[in-house]
């Protein structure tokens, strides 16, 4: 896998984590 490919994977995973944490955070607050 190329370095760019790894970077894309890291960015995608990070984005998913942020979304999940945000949704869970909102659910807990609500």
N, CA, C and O atoms as a GROMACS GRO file, in nm:
protein
  120
    1UNK      N    1   0.086  -0.120   0.000
    1UNK     CA    2   0.000   0.000   0.000
    1UNK      C    3   0.089   0.125   0.000
    1UNK      O    4   0.191   0.130   0.068
    2UNK      N    5   0.049   0.223  -0.076
    2UNK     CA    6   0.130   0.345  -0.085
    2UNK      C    7   0.111   0.432   0.038
    2UNK      O    8   0.018   0.412   0.117
    3UNK      N    9   0.200   0.528   0.053
    3UNK     CA   10   0.189   0.621   0.167
    3UNK      C   11   0.060   0.700   0.158
    3UNK      O   12  -0.007   0.724   0.258
    4UNK      N   13   0.024   0.740   0.036
    4UNK     CA   14  -0.100   0.816   0.016
    4UNK      C   15  -0.220   0.732   0.056
    4UNK      O   16  -0.315   0.782   0.118
    5UNK      N   17  -0.215   0.605   0.021
    5UNK     CA   18  -0.325   0.515   0.057
    5UNK      C   19  -0.342   0.505   0.207
    5UNK      O   20  -0.453   0.509   0.259
    6UNK      N   21  -0.229   0.492   0.277
    6UNK     CA   22  -0.233   0.484   0.424
    6UNK      C   23  -0.290   0.613   0.482
    6UNK      O   24  -0.368   0.609   0.577
    7UNK      N   25  -0.250   0.726   0.425
    7UNK     CA   26  -0.298   0.855   0.474
    7UNK      C   27  -0.449   0.866   0.457
    7UNK      O   28  -0.519   0.913   0.547
    8UNK      N   29  -0.499   0.821   0.342
    8UNK     CA   30  -0.643   0.824   0.316
    8UNK      C   31  -0.717   0.739   0.419
    8UNK      O   32  -0.820   0.780   0.473
    9UNK      N   33  -0.664   0.619   0.446
    9UNK     CA   34  -0.727   0.529   0.542
    9UNK      C   35  -0.732   0.594   0.680
    9UNK      O   36  -0.834   0.589   0.748
   10UNK      N   37  -0.621   0.656   0.721
   10UNK     CA   38  -0.614   0.721   0.852
   10UNK      C   39  -0.717   0.833   0.862
   10UNK      O   40  -0.787   0.847   0.963
   11UNK      N   41  -0.726   0.913   0.756
   11UNK     CA   42  -0.822   1.025   0.755
   11UNK      C   43  -0.965   0.973   0.763
   11UNK      O   44  -1.047   1.028   0.838
   12UNK      N   45  -0.996   0.870   0.687
   12UNK     CA   46  -1.132   0.814   0.687
   12UNK      C   47  -1.167   0.759   0.824
   12UNK      O   48  -1.276   0.785   0.876
   13UNK      N   49  -1.075   0.683   0.884
   13UNK     CA   50  -1.098   0.626   1.016
   13UNK      C   51  -1.119   0.736   1.119
   13UNK      O   52  -1.210   0.729   1.202
   14UNK      N   53  -1.035   0.839   1.112
   14UNK     CA   54  -1.047   0.951   1.206
   14UNK      C   55  -1.183   1.019   1.191
   14UNK      O   56  -1.247   1.054   1.290
   15UNK      N   57  -1.227   1.038   1.068
   15UNK     CA   58  -1.356   1.103   1.042
   15UNK      C   59  -1.470   1.020   1.102
   15UNK      O   60  -1.562   1.074   1.163
   16UNK      N   61  -1.463   0.889   1.082
   16UNK     CA   62  -1.567   0.800   1.135
   16UNK      C   63  -1.570   0.808   1.288
   16UNK      O   64  -1.677   0.814   1.348
   17UNK      N   65  -1.453   0.807   1.350
   17UNK     CA   66  -1.445   0.814   1.496
   17UNK      C   67  -1.507   0.944   1.546
   17UNK      O   68  -1.583   0.944   1.643
   18UNK      N   69  -1.474   1.054   1.480
   18UNK     CA   70  -1.529   1.184   1.519
   18UNK      C   71  -1.681   1.183   1.510
   18UNK      O   72  -1.749   1.231   1.600
   19UNK      N   73  -1.734   1.129   1.402
   19UNK     CA   74  -1.880   1.124   1.383
   19UNK      C   75  -1.944   1.040   1.491
   19UNK      O   76  -2.044   1.080   1.551
   20UNK      N   77  -1.888   0.923   1.518
   20UNK     CA   78  -1.943   0.833   1.620
   20UNK      C   79  -1.942   0.899   1.757
   20UNK      O   80  -2.041   0.895   1.829
   21UNK      N   81  -1.830   0.960   1.791
   21UNK     CA   82  -1.818   1.027   1.922
   21UNK      C   83  -1.919   1.141   1.932
   21UNK      O   84  -1.982   1.160   2.036
   22UNK      N   85  -1.934   1.216   1.823
   22UNK     CA   86  -2.028   1.329   1.823
   22UNK      C   87  -2.171   1.279   1.842
   22UNK      O   88  -2.246   1.334   1.923
   23UNK      N   89  -2.208   1.175   1.769
   23UNK     CA   90  -2.344   1.119   1.779
   23UNK      C   91  -2.369   1.066   1.920
   23UNK      O   92  -2.473   1.092   1.980
   24UNK      N   93  -2.273   0.991   1.973
   24UNK     CA   94  -2.288   0.935   2.107
   24UNK      C   95  -2.295   1.048   2.210
   24UNK      O   96  -2.373   1.041   2.305
   25UNK      N   97  -2.214   1.151   2.190
   25UNK     CA   98  -2.214   1.265   2.280
   25UNK      C   99  -2.350   1.332   2.282
   25UNK      O  100  -2.402   1.365   2.388
   26UNK      N  101  -2.407   1.352   2.163
   26UNK     CA  102  -2.539   1.414   2.154
   26UNK      C  103  -2.644   1.326   2.221
   26UNK      O  104  -2.733   1.375   2.290
   27UNK      N  105  -2.633   1.195   2.200
   27UNK     CA  106  -2.730   1.101   2.256
   27UNK      C  107  -2.724   1.106   2.409
   27UNK      O  108  -2.827   1.102   2.476
   28UNK      N  109  -2.601   1.116   2.463
   28UNK     CA  110  -2.584   1.120   2.609
   28UNK      C  111  -2.641   1.251   2.663
   28UNK      O  112  -2.709   1.252   2.766
   29UNK      N  113  -2.612   1.361   2.593
   29UNK     CA  114  -2.662   1.492   2.637
   29UNK      C  115  -2.814   1.495   2.633
   29UNK      O  116  -2.879   1.544   2.726
   30UNK      N  117  -2.871   1.442   2.525
   30UNK     CA  118  -3.016   1.441   2.510
   30UNK      C  119  -3.072   1.329   2.598
   30UNK      O  120  -3.194   1.309   2.602
   0.00000   0.00000   0.00000
